[in-house]
């Protein structure tokens, strides 16, 4: 791979995160192309330089264009996958069928694990694109703050040192700092698992359990996330970094967290359908709870917090009962 900067990029998905990344990358590239399915959103981006559905208050740089044609992605040396995890394989297969060059770099930005297969998003992309360079983008990085140029850090994951340097350079700005890691498993697992704990933290807040309880919950969540993540192939130290505890903190406490907002609604007595409908966006922790709960049980890992959230979302257990049972389990040493 030549050691030179990327000239342009395609971002698959016109949601809030894809839009924020377009704002971030535009000053560093000749062109950024958002690719989505909603023709009205695409037209508004091209004509008004605003995404009318997500981050509508942000004026997009003129270098940002949009298209409904997935084939337009082929013209770019870098393609970012910003679609929900449930759609990643379908979109990847569609892109592969269009003849994507083997030299195109693929950057996975979605945080989740595929249902049934239990595969991470980079593993899904590797199956579909066996010859392409693949990397992962993660960390505590809410779209709303990236788009408004608030200070943010991220982690670029790849086993290719040259690609790591190229992407790190691309994702570096006065307000944006990138680190690198070769532990793709740990990065992706942290980014996926923490969504479930954000739902749990939101439920606890909605139930009025108090700051002490929520702090304890998030602390125990980190221990549980590390235990499960290591069992599934990640390295323990990765879960102490930005893509682990960093992402966990921001997702469990930020007003921008979709998963926290779903949990808050559940704690207030809403049904899951009501909570997700009022959100108007995908909260990855909802489908992630199914796939990660399944993966944990296959691996034989003890995950009481994930089990509690699963029982609330999919077994119709009242939130207050599930939290009461979680707090009243048998005592044990902290590090056990």
Phi, psi and omega per residue, in radians:
X1 nan 2.215 -3.125
X2 -1.133 2.495 -3.119
X3 -1.517 1.360 -3.130
X4 -2.539 2.712 -3.107
X5 -1.216 2.737 3.055
X6 -1.257 2.481 3.136
X7 -1.548 -0.545 -3.097
X8 -2.745 2.970 3.141
X9 -2.612 2.607 2.979
X10 -1.909 2.423 3.095
X11 -2.050 2.024 -3.126
X12 -1.475 1.972 -3.095
X13 2.034 2.256 -3.134
X14 -1.903 0.503 3.080
X15 -1.358 -2.968 -3.066
X16 -1.141 -0.684 -3.092
X17 -1.251 -0.750 3.088
X18 -1.057 -0.703 3.119
X19 -1.126 -0.747 3.133
X20 -1.130 -0.701 3.116
X21 -1.160 -0.573 3.074
X22 -1.104 -0.720 3.099
X23 -1.113 -0.710 -3.120
X24 -1.163 -0.736 -3.018
X25 -1.476 -0.421 -3.033
X26 -0.927 -0.744 -3.136
X27 -1.157 -0.311 -3.065
X28 -1.727 -0.172 -3.020
X29 -2.209 2.803 3.073
X30 -1.272 -0.548 -3.120
X31 -2.747 2.543 3.019
X32 -2.260 2.241 -3.096
X33 -2.083 2.042 3.042
X34 -1.490 2.281 -3.114
X35 -2.095 2.094 -3.103
X36 -2.418 -3.048 -3.082
X37 -1.892 -0.251 -3.086
X38 -1.600 1.909 -3.081
X39 -1.101 -0.582 -3.138
X40 -1.194 -0.701 3.097
X41 -1.130 -0.778 3.134
X42 -1.057 -0.774 -3.141
X43 -1.112 -0.707 3.140
X44 -1.135 -0.686 3.109
X45 -1.100 -0.747 -3.101
X46 -1.293 -0.582 -3.064
X47 -1.636 -0.686 -3.037
X48 -1.910 -0.104 -3.114
X49 1.015 0.631 3.060
X50 -2.490 2.555 3.009
X51 -1.585 1.940 -3.030
X52 -1.220 -0.259 -3.067
X53 -1.789 -0.607 -3.097
X54 -2.265 2.337 3.139
X55 0.900 0.803 -3.036
X56 -1.156 -0.288 3.130
X57 -1.426 -0.122 -3.089
X58 -1.623 2.169 3.031
X59 -1.427 2.108 -3.069
X60 -1.445 2.484 3.090
X61 -1.040 2.659 -3.109
X62 -1.121 -0.405 3.109
X63 -1.240 -0.222 3.126
X64 -1.550 2.092 3.065
X65 -2.122 3.009 -3.118
X66 -2.423 2.745 -3.113
X67 -2.659 2.677 3.013
X68 -1.736 -0.005 -3.101
X69 -1.665 1.943 3.107
X70 -1.066 -0.541 -3.138
X71 -1.051 -0.411 3.138
X72 -1.151 -0.336 3.129
X73 -1.154 -0.438 -3.053
X74 -1.116 -0.423 -3.094
X75 -1.330 -0.140 -3.030
X76 -1.865 2.462 -3.140
X77 -1.333 -0.221 3.135
X78 -2.304 2.243 3.117
X79 -2.165 2.143 3.119
X80 -1.745 2.243 3.090
X81 -1.590 1.826 3.136
X82 -1.975 0.242 3.122
X83 -1.421 2.788 3.088
X84 -1.009 2.669 -3.070
X85 -1.030 -0.595 -3.126
X86 -1.142 -0.356 -3.113
X87 -1.790 -0.077 -3.008
X88 -1.067 -0.839 -3.092
X89 -1.115 -0.746 -3.134
X90 -1.075 -0.835 -3.137
X91 -1.133 -0.696 3.115
X92 -1.083 -0.766 3.116
X93 -1.101 -0.709 3.117
X94 -1.106 -0.728 -3.140
X95 -1.171 -0.709 3.131
X96 -1.092 -0.628 -3.117
X97 -1.192 -0.289 -3.136
X98 -1.550 -0.040 3.078
X99 1.495 0.785 3.128
X100 -1.074 2.286 3.120
X101 -1.052 2.564 -3.135
X102 -1.172 -0.336 -3.122
X103 -1.417 -0.235 -3.094
X104 -1.154 2.257 3.108
X105 -1.467 2.306 3.140
X106 -1.927 2.203 -3.131
X107 -2.041 2.002 -3.135
X108 -1.476 2.156 -3.107
X109 -2.009 -0.103 -3.128
X110 -1.466 2.559 -3.084
X111 -2.008 1.777 3.136
X112 3.118 3.047 3.107
X113 -2.140 2.398 -3.104
X114 -1.203 2.354 3.113
X115 -1.144 2.592 3.121
X116 1.290 -1.020 -3.107
X117 -1.297 -0.487 -3.080
X118 1.234 0.245 -3.074
X119 -1.452 2.544 3.008
X120 -1.310 2.835 -3.050
X121 -1.116 -0.622 3.104
X122 -1.167 -0.542 3.085
X123 -1.220 -0.667 3.066
X124 -1.087 -0.812 3.137
X125 -1.116 -0.679 3.135
X126 -1.117 -0.627 3.092
X127 -1.116 -0.714 -3.080
X128 -1.410 -0.610 -3.095
X129 -2.151 1.313 -3.039
X130 -1.140 -0.355 -3.058
X131 -1.798 -0.201 -3.030
X132 -1.478 2.571 2.972
X133 -1.149 2.344 -3.082
X134 -2.267 2.394 3.114
X135 -2.413 2.956 -3.089
X136 -2.232 2.480 3.117
X137 -2.059 2.204 -3.100
X138 -2.675 3.129 3.127
X139 2.182 3.134 3.127
X140 -1.407 1.502 -2.999
X141 -2.444 1.452 3.075
X142 -1.244 2.423 -3.091
X143 -1.015 -0.703 -3.065
X144 -1.041 -0.598 -3.106
X145 -1.518 -0.578 3.039
X146 -1.079 -0.783 -3.077
X147 -1.148 -0.502 3.130
X148 -1.701 0.205 3.024
X149 1.095 0.631 2.963
X150 -1.408 2.645 -3.067
X151 -1.001 2.257 -3.060
X152 -2.532 2.568 3.019
X153 -2.130 2.644 3.121
X154 -2.501 2.969 3.075
X155 -2.179 2.308 3.049
X156 -1.791 2.143 -3.106
X157 -1.890 2.161 3.038
X158 -2.875 2.666 3.091
X159 -1.599 0.011 3.139
X160 -1.751 1.902 -3.076
X161 -1.053 -0.642 -3.131
X162 -1.183 -0.763 3.100
X163 -1.111 -0.669 3.103
X164 -1.019 -0.766 3.131
X165 -1.146 -0.710 -3.137
X166 -1.101 -0.809 -3.116
X167 -1.252 -0.643 3.089
X168 -1.066 -0.723 3.098
X169 -1.124 -0.736 -3.138
X170 -1.103 -0.721 -3.099
X171 -1.673 0.776 3.055
X172 -2.216 2.225 3.140
X173 -2.587 2.936 -3.141
X174 -0.949 -0.528 -3.116
X175 -1.859 0.036 -3.035
X176 -2.360 2.126 -3.091
X177 -2.088 2.282 -3.130
X178 -1.997 2.487 3.013
X179 -2.014 2.974 3.130
X180 -2.185 2.749 3.114
X181 -2.673 2.602 3.031
X182 -1.827 0.143 3.123
X183 -1.693 1.328 -3.116
X184 -1.096 -0.672 -3.124
X185 -1.075 -0.854 -3.135
X186 -1.090 -0.755 3.129
X187 -1.044 -0.868 -3.068
X188 -1.223 -0.658 3.120
X189 -1.168 -0.745 3.080
X190 -1.041 -0.789 -3.128
X191 -1.124 -0.517 -3.141
X192 -1.472 -0.823 -3.027
X193 -1.163 -0.644 -3.064
X194 -1.071 -0.413 3.123
X195 -1.062 -0.628 -3.141
X196 -1.171 -0.697 -3.131
X197 -1.217 -0.497 3.059
X198 -1.154 -0.650 3.049
X199 -1.102 -0.764 3.133
X200 -1.078 -0.746 3.128
X201 -1.125 -0.672 3.090
X202 -1.140 -0.703 3.094
X203 -1.067 -0.799 -3.137
X204 -1.065 -0.705 3.109
X205 -1.165 -0.722 3.137
X206 -1.132 -0.548 3.109
X207 -1.418 -0.140 3.141
X208 1.261 0.616 -3.089
X209 -1.305 -0.305 3.057
X210 1.729 2.852 -3.076
X211 -1.148 -0.654 3.137
X212 -1.035 -0.816 -3.111
X213 -1.145 -0.717 -3.112
X214 -1.198 -0.702 3.084
X215 -1.071 -0.735 3.109
X216 -1.131 -0.731 -3.134
X217 -1.050 -0.821 -3.100
X218 -1.185 -0.639 3.102
X219 -1.124 -0.789 3.099
X220 -1.188 -0.528 3.081
X221 -1.092 -0.705 3.115
X222 -1.082 -0.745 3.107
X223 -1.089 -0.740 -3.131
X224 -1.184 -0.743 3.135
X225 -1.073 -0.730 3.134
X226 -1.151 -0.769 -3.141
X227 -1.039 -0.816 -3.130
X228 -1.247 -0.750 -3.102
X229 -1.073 -0.696 3.105
X230 -1.167 -0.693 3.119
X231 -1.108 -0.495 -3.110
X232 -1.670 0.110 2.997
X233 2.051 -0.071 3.126
X234 -1.495 2.919 3.088
X235 -1.703 2.465 -3.036
X236 -0.991 -0.713 -3.073
X237 -1.140 -0.436 3.132
X238 -1.126 -0.588 -3.114
X239 -1.321 -0.168 3.023
X240 -1.629 0.035 -3.082
X241 -1.812 -2.893 -3.061
X242 -1.080 -0.686 -3.114
X243 -1.405 -0.085 3.090
X244 -1.911 -1.648 -3.090
X245 -1.121 -0.563 3.123
X246 -1.085 -0.848 3.130
X247 -1.199 -0.622 3.103
X248 -1.054 -0.810 -3.107
X249 -1.075 -0.894 -3.055
X250 -1.149 -0.628 -3.104
X251 -1.297 -0.525 -3.125
X252 -1.414 -0.370 -3.025
X253 -2.134 -0.261 -3.031
X254 -1.354 2.520 3.052
X255 -1.190 -0.316 -3.139
X256 -1.465 -0.175 -3.032
X257 -1.263 2.032 3.112
X258 -1.126 -0.710 -3.102
X259 -1.164 -0.697 3.079
X260 -1.084 -0.695 -3.126
X261 -1.173 -0.638 3.053
X262 -1.107 -0.808 3.128
X263 -1.086 -0.708 3.121
X264 -1.040 -0.768 3.116
X265 -1.108 -0.697 3.102
X266 -1.120 -0.707 3.106
X267 -1.122 -0.493 3.103
X268 -1.458 0.033 3.062
X269 1.767 0.058 3.108
X270 -1.279 2.706 3.000
X271 -1.390 2.891 3.113
X272 -1.064 -0.714 3.126
X273 -1.076 -0.764 3.130
X274 -1.138 -0.707 -3.109
X275 -1.140 -0.764 -3.107
X276 -1.329 -0.584 3.130
X277 -1.161 -0.713 -3.125
X278 -1.216 -0.408 -3.140
X279 -1.215 -0.736 3.124
X280 1.330 0.073 3.122
X281 -2.455 2.930 3.115
X282 -1.375 2.196 2.978
X283 -1.786 1.807 -2.984
X284 -1.037 -0.421 -3.125
X285 -1.107 -0.413 -3.115
X286 -1.209 -1.005 3.049
X287 -1.210 -0.531 3.127
X288 -1.057 -0.573 -3.136
X289 -1.034 -0.682 3.108
X290 -1.148 -0.897 -3.047
X291 -1.199 -0.684 -3.088
X292 -1.350 -0.625 3.052
X293 -1.045 -0.732 3.117
X294 -1.141 -0.765 -3.134
X295 -1.127 -0.681 3.142
X296 -1.112 -0.731 -3.113
X297 -1.240 -0.613 3.072
X298 -1.122 -0.613 -3.125
X299 -1.454 -0.162 -3.139
X300 1.227 0.566 -3.100
X301 -1.738 2.369 3.113
X302 -1.308 2.102 -3.091
X303 -2.414 1.271 -3.056
X304 -1.104 -0.591 -3.123
X305 -1.242 -0.790 3.084
X306 -1.054 -0.724 3.117
X307 -1.060 -0.692 -3.130
X308 -1.146 -0.782 3.135
X309 -1.140 -0.713 3.100
X310 -1.032 -0.726 -3.124
X311 -1.153 -0.566 3.125
X312 -1.291 -0.802 -3.052
X313 -1.285 -0.690 -2.919
X314 -2.146 -0.090 3.085
X315 -2.097 0.151 3.043
X316 1.043 0.491 3.078
X317 -1.334 2.343 3.090
X318 -1.007 2.420 -3.072
X319 -1.022 -0.735 -3.120
X320 -1.100 -0.689 3.132
X321 -1.152 -0.770 -3.123
X322 -1.103 -0.717 3.134
X323 -1.210 -0.637 3.096
X324 -1.102 -0.771 3.133
X325 -1.141 -0.634 3.133
X326 -1.117 -0.718 -3.114
X327 -1.334 -0.311 -3.050
X328 -1.948 0.471 3.032
X329 -1.253 2.939 3.137
X330 -1.043 2.411 3.112
X331 -1.085 2.628 3.122
X332 -2.717 2.804 3.085
X333 -1.075 2.601 -3.089
X334 -1.050 -0.658 -3.051
X335 -1.654 0.213 -3.140
X336 -1.562 nan nan
